[in-house]
């Protein structure tokens, strides 16, 4: 299971590519990972 810091770093790494290809300006993590309440069965919720 990935940590919140790992997920945030992955999103930061992909943000420039997503901006250039699709014009996405901002990525926001929400849900159990954002609240740091994730479990082994949690998915990752991302708002574009």
DRENBA-149071 format. One record per residue: residue in three letters; x, y, z of N, C-alpha, C in turn. Coordinates in Angstrom, 1 decimal. Each point is the difference from the previous one (the first is absolute). Layout:
BEGIN
+-----+--------+--------+--------+--------+--------+--------+--------+--------+--------+
|   r |   n_c1 |   n_c2 |   n_c3 |  ca_c1 |  ca_c2 |  ca_c3 |   c_c1 |   c_c2 |   c_c3 |
+-----+--------+--------+--------+--------+--------+--------+--------+--------+--------+
| ala |      X |      Y |      Z |      X |      Y |      Z |      X |      Y |      Z |
...
+-----+--------+--------+--------+--------+--------+--------+--------+--------+--------+
This chain:
BEGIN
+-----+--------+--------+--------+--------+--------+--------+--------+--------+--------+
|   r |   n_c1 |   n_c2 |   n_c3 |  ca_c1 |  ca_c2 |  ca_c3 |   c_c1 |   c_c2 |   c_c3 |
+-----+--------+--------+--------+--------+--------+--------+--------+--------+--------+
| unk |    0.8 |   -1.2 |    0.0 |   -0.8 |    1.2 |    0.0 |    0.9 |    1.2 |    0.0 |
| unk |   -0.3 |    1.0 |   -0.9 |    0.8 |    1.2 |    0.0 |   -0.4 |    1.0 |    1.0 |
| unk |    0.9 |    0.8 |    0.4 |   -0.2 |    1.0 |    1.0 |   -0.6 |    1.3 |   -0.7 |
| unk |   -0.5 |    0.9 |    0.8 |   -0.5 |    1.3 |   -0.5 |    1.1 |    0.7 |   -0.7 |
| unk |    1.2 |    0.1 |    0.6 |    1.1 |    0.7 |   -0.6 |    0.4 |   -0.6 |   -1.4 |
| unk |   -0.1 |   -1.3 |   -0.1 |    0.3 |   -0.7 |   -1.3 |   -1.0 |    0.4 |   -1.0 |
| unk |   -1.3 |   -0.1 |    0.3 |   -1.0 |    0.4 |   -0.9 |    0.1 |    1.4 |   -0.5 |
| unk |    0.3 |    0.9 |    1.0 |    0.2 |    1.4 |   -0.4 |    1.1 |    0.2 |   -0.9 |
| unk |    1.1 |   -0.7 |    0.2 |    1.2 |    0.1 |   -0.9 |   -0.3 |   -0.5 |   -1.4 |
| unk |   -0.7 |   -1.1 |   -0.1 |   -0.4 |   -0.5 |   -1.3 |   -0.9 |    1.0 |   -0.7 |
| unk |   -0.9 |    0.6 |    0.6 |   -0.9 |    1.0 |   -0.6 |    0.9 |    1.2 |   -0.5 |
| unk |    0.9 |    0.5 |    0.9 |    0.9 |    1.1 |   -0.4 |    0.8 |   -0.4 |   -1.3 |
| unk |    0.5 |   -1.2 |    0.0 |    0.8 |   -0.5 |   -1.2 |   -0.8 |    0.0 |   -1.3 |
| unk |   -1.3 |   -0.3 |    0.1 |   -0.8 |   -0.1 |   -1.2 |   -0.7 |    1.3 |   -0.4 |
| unk |    0.0 |    1.0 |    0.9 |   -0.7 |    1.2 |   -0.3 |    0.5 |    0.8 |   -1.2 |
| unk |    1.3 |    0.1 |   -0.2 |    0.4 |    0.7 |   -1.3 |   -0.5 |   -0.7 |   -1.3 |
| unk |    0.1 |   -1.3 |    0.0 |   -0.5 |   -0.7 |   -1.2 |   -1.5 |    0.2 |   -0.2 |
| unk |   -0.7 |   -0.1 |    1.1 |   -1.5 |    0.1 |   -0.1 |   -0.3 |    1.4 |   -0.4 |
| unk |    0.7 |    1.0 |    0.4 |   -0.2 |    1.4 |   -0.4 |    0.2 |    0.2 |   -1.5 |
| unk |    1.2 |   -0.5 |   -0.4 |    0.3 |    0.2 |   -1.4 |   -0.9 |   -0.8 |   -1.0 |
| unk |   -0.4 |   -1.2 |    0.4 |   -0.8 |   -0.8 |   -0.9 |   -1.5 |    0.4 |    0.0 |
| unk |   -0.5 |    0.3 |    1.2 |   -1.4 |    0.1 |    0.2 |   -0.4 |    1.4 |    0.6 |
| unk |    0.9 |    0.8 |    0.3 |   -0.3 |    1.3 |    0.6 |   -0.5 |    0.0 |    1.5 |
| unk |    0.3 |   -1.1 |    0.6 |   -0.4 |   -0.2 |    1.4 |    0.9 |    0.9 |    0.9 |
| unk |   -0.6 |    0.9 |    0.7 |    0.8 |    1.0 |    0.8 |    0.2 |   -0.5 |    1.4 |
| unk |   -0.9 |   -0.8 |    0.6 |    0.1 |   -0.4 |    1.4 |   -0.5 |   -1.4 |    0.2 |
| unk |    0.7 |   -0.7 |    0.9 |   -0.4 |   -1.3 |    0.4 |   -0.3 |    0.0 |    1.5 |
| unk |   -1.1 |   -0.5 |    0.5 |   -0.3 |    0.0 |    1.4 |   -0.3 |   -1.4 |    0.5 |
| unk |    0.6 |   -0.4 |    1.0 |   -0.2 |   -1.3 |    0.7 |   -1.1 |    0.2 |    1.0 |
| unk |   -1.0 |   -0.9 |    0.0 |   -1.0 |    0.1 |    1.0 |   -0.4 |   -1.4 |    0.5 |
| unk |   -0.9 |   -0.1 |    0.9 |   -0.4 |   -1.3 |    0.5 |    0.9 |   -0.5 |    1.1 |
| unk |    0.0 |   -1.3 |    0.2 |    0.7 |   -0.6 |    1.1 |    1.5 |    0.3 |    0.0 |
| unk |    0.7 |    0.0 |   -1.1 |    1.4 |    0.4 |    0.0 |    0.2 |    1.4 |    0.4 |
| unk |   -0.8 |    0.9 |   -0.4 |    0.2 |    1.4 |    0.4 |   -0.3 |    0.2 |    1.5 |
| unk |   -0.8 |   -0.8 |    0.6 |   -0.3 |    0.0 |    1.4 |    1.0 |   -0.9 |    0.8 |
| unk |    0.8 |   -0.7 |   -0.7 |    1.0 |   -0.9 |    0.6 |   -0.7 |   -1.1 |    0.8 |
| unk |   -1.1 |   -0.5 |   -0.6 |   -0.8 |   -1.1 |    0.5 |   -0.1 |   -1.2 |   -0.9 |
| unk |    1.0 |   -0.1 |   -0.9 |    0.0 |   -1.0 |   -1.0 |    0.2 |   -1.4 |    0.6 |
| unk |   -0.5 |   -1.0 |   -0.7 |    0.2 |   -1.4 |    0.4 |    0.6 |   -0.7 |   -1.2 |
| unk |    0.3 |   -1.3 |    0.2 |    0.4 |   -0.8 |   -1.2 |   -1.0 |   -0.1 |   -1.1 |
| unk |   -1.2 |    0.2 |    0.3 |   -1.1 |   -0.1 |   -1.0 |   -0.4 |    1.4 |   -0.6 |
| unk |    0.7 |    1.1 |    0.4 |   -0.4 |    1.3 |   -0.4 |    0.5 |    0.2 |   -1.5 |
| unk |   -0.9 |    0.8 |   -0.7 |    0.5 |    0.5 |   -1.3 |    0.5 |    1.4 |    0.2 |
| unk |    0.5 |    0.6 |   -1.1 |    0.6 |    1.3 |    0.0 |   -0.9 |    0.9 |   -0.7 |
| unk |   -0.5 |    1.0 |    0.6 |   -1.0 |    1.0 |   -0.6 |    0.8 |    1.2 |   -0.4 |
| unk |   -0.1 |    0.4 |   -1.3 |    0.7 |    1.1 |   -0.5 |   -1.0 |    0.9 |   -0.8 |
| unk |    0.0 |    1.3 |    0.3 |   -0.9 |    0.9 |   -0.7 |    0.9 |    0.8 |   -0.9 |
| unk |   -0.4 |    0.1 |   -1.3 |    0.8 |    0.8 |   -1.0 |   -0.7 |    1.3 |   -0.2 |
+-----+--------+--------+--------+--------+--------+--------+--------+--------+--------+
